[in-house]
Amino acid sequence: MSENKKFDFCVIGGGPGGYVAAIRAAQLGYKVGLVEKEHLGGICLNWGCIPTKALLRSSEIYHLMNNLSQFGLSAKDVNFDFKKIIERSRNVSSKLTQGIQHLMKKNKVEVIDGYGKLNGKGGVSVRKNSDRDSDKIADIEAKHIILATGARARTLPNLEHDEKQVWSYKKAMTPEKMPKSVLVVGSGAIGIEFASFYNFMGVDVTVVEVQDRVLPVEDIEISKFAQKQFEKQGIKIKTSTIVESLNKGKNSVTANLKDNKDKLQKLEVEKVILAVGVVGNTENLGLEGTAVKTEKNQIIVDEYLRTDEENVYAIGDVVSAPWLAHKASHEGIICVEKIAETEGKFNGHVKPMIKENIPGCTYCYPQVASVGLTEQKAKDAGFNVKVGKFPFVGNGKAIALGEEDSGMIKTVFNSETGELLGAHMVGAEVTEMIQGYVIGKTMEATEEDFMHTIFAHPTLSEMMHEAVLDAYGQVIHM
C-alpha cells in the first residue's frame, strides 16, 4: 500500500548532484524528500570517482615498491592480494555511502527508496521497479522537483558489454581475478585511469582511441606529453583507430581494428573495457506529457537549471557535459539557491555556472588537470595569447620526490588584459594544485595577481608561479 507524502522539494536521484541539492534545500529551511533507487552517493561514490581512486592508490604503491632503488631502498618478494585490493576499494565506497546516510539524517532529509517518476503537476510516484507502475511505494506532492538521475555507460554497435569478456566500468572495478591482457576502448579520463591501474598491476594494456591523441579534451601539448609517459610505462596506444567489431572466443576476445588509413588489424586480448562516454538517464521519468525537452538523452535546462515545465528542474549528468561530480554538486547549489532567492529565503546573489571555470582531473600516473581554454581553443576564440610553461625538472620538490621527468605546467593568458584563459598540468599531485588556478580564474585574477602571490618553498606549487612568470618573460628557474 503506497503512502502519501508532501514536501517543499522532491529530489529524484541521490548522487553528488541530488544529495547536495537536498542538503542545501534543507539548510535553507525547506522540507525535503530524496528518492533514490539504489545507493546514496550515486555512481561517483559507489562505482566511479571514489572507488577508482582507491584502486589507483594500490597500483601506485605497488609500482613504487617495484622501483624502490631510486630512493635507496629495497624490498623482497613484492606481491599483491588482488581480492584485498578490490575489497579495500569497496570498503572505501561503503564508508562514504554511510556518511551520506548520516548527512541525510542530520539535515532531516527523508530518503525514500525506489524509482521516482513525474506524476502530474507537482507530483512524483515512487515505485519498486522502474517500469512497473503497479509496484507503487509512495505518492509525493512537492512544490519543486529536481531531476538528478545521472547517466550510465554508453555502448556502441557491436561493442555491447556482457560483463564477462567485455566489461563496463563496474565490472572493471570488481573482477574476480586479474586478466593477463586488456584492451581499453576510449582514452578519456575513465579509460586512461583503468589503463593506468591495470598496467601498474602487471597487465598487458592496449588503449584504442578514435581521436588522433589520448585525453583529447586536454591541451595538445599536455596530451602528447602524457601519452609519452604512458608509453614509457608500457601501455600500448593506438590513436586514430576504431574498433569495428569484437569476436568472442572461449577465453579471449579478438578485436578487429581499423585506423584512419583503412589499415585493418586484429588484436587478441583476455578482456575488453569499454570507456566510450555516458548516456543520460531520461527514461521512465514520466517526461511524456510534460513540457520538459530532451536532446540526445540530455534534459534541456536554462542557466538556473530550470526545465520548460514549471517547478521542474534538472542537474548533473542527465543535463550536459562535463560529466563531473563537482559540476553536478555546484548545479544543485545554484538550482536550490535560485529558487530560495526568488522566494525570499536566500539573501545572496545567485550566479549562473561558468563552465570554463570547472576543473577537470584525471587520476592516472602521471596525473592530468586543467581549467579553462586550451591554447588552441583560446586562439580559435580570437584571443591574442601569452603562453607560459614550466617543467617539473626545474623544481626542487619534484626532484626530491623522484618526479622530475613526469610533468609540466602550462598557462594561457589574454595578452591584452592579463586574464588567465586556461591552465593545464600533467605530473605528480596536479589534481590537488589545479584549484589554485581555479580560484584565480573565478576571481578574474590577472597575471599580476599571480606574480605577486608568494608560493611556499619547497613545494610543487612553485611551478604554478613559474609558469605564469614564463608567460611574461620573467621565469626564474629555467
SULLINDA-V393288 format. One line per field, one symbol per residue. ss: DSSP state (H for helix, E for strand, C for the rest). phi: phi as a letter, one per 20 degrees, with the letter a starting at -180 (. if undefined). psi: psi as a letter, one per 40 degrees, with the letter a starting at -180 (. if undefined). A space follows every 10 residues. Layout:
ss = ???
phi = ???
psi = ???
//
This chain:
ss = CCEEEEEEEE EECCCCCHHH HHHHHHHCCC CEEEEECCCC CHHHHHHCHH HHHHHHHHHH HHHHHCCHHH HCCCCCCCCC CHHHHHHHHH HHHHHHHHHH HHHHHHCCCE EEECEEEECC CCEEEEECCC CCCCCEEEEE EEEEEEECCC EEECCCCCCC CCCCCEECHH HHHCCCCCCC EEEEECCCHH HHHHHHHHHH CCCEEEEECC CCCCCCCCCH HHHHHHHHHH HHCCCEEECC EEEEEEEECC CCEEEEEEEC CCCEEEEEEC EEEECCCEEE CCCCCCCCCC CCCEECCEEC CCCCCECCCC CEEECHHHCC CCCCHHHHHH HHHHHHHHHH HHCCCCCCCC CCCCHHHCCE EECCCCEEEE EECCHHHHHH CCCCEEEEEE EHHHCHHHHH HCCCCCCEEE EEEECCCCEE EEEEEEECCH HHHHHHHHHH HHCCCEHHHH HCCCCCCCCC CHHHHHHHHH HCCCCCCC
phi = .eedcccfcc ddodefffff fffffffene ecdcdcebcf omfgfeccgf ffffffffff fffffecfgf dmdbbdlfbb dfffffgfgf fgffgfffff gffffgelee edfqeebgbm fmdcddcfdf dcffefdbdd dbfccdecem bcffdcgmcf edmddddeff ffecffbffe bbddeocfgf ffffffffff enefdcddcf febflfeegg ffgfffffff fffofeccel cdefacdedf cbcdeedbef dmfebdcecf ccdecdnccf edfldmffnd efdcblmcee cefdmeefeg mdcbbnffea ffecffffff fffggfffff ffemdbefdf dffdffeefd ccefcffcbb bnefgfffff eneeddddcb effedfffff emdfeebbcc ccdffednff eaccccqfmf fefgfffffg ffelfdgfff feeeefcebf fgffffffgf fdmcgedb
psi = hiihihidhh hhhfaddddd dddddddeei hhhhhhdchi eaddddebdd dddddddddd dddddefdde efiiiifhai hddddddddd dddddddddd ddddddefhh hhhahihhgi heihihidid ehedfhdihh hidhhhhfea iihiiihefi heeddhiadd ddefidihid ihhhhhfadd dddddddddd eeihhhhhhd ieiifeeiid dddddddddd ddeehhhhif iihdihhhad eihhhhihae efhiihhhid ihhhgfaihi geifefdhei ehiihffhhh iaeffhaehh ehiiiadeci iigidddddd dddddddddd ddefeheihh iihhdeehih hhfahiihii iaiidddddd eeihihhiih ideehddddd efedeeiihh ihihedeehh dihhihahed dddddddddd ddefiidddd dehhhihhid eddddddddd dffeidf.
//
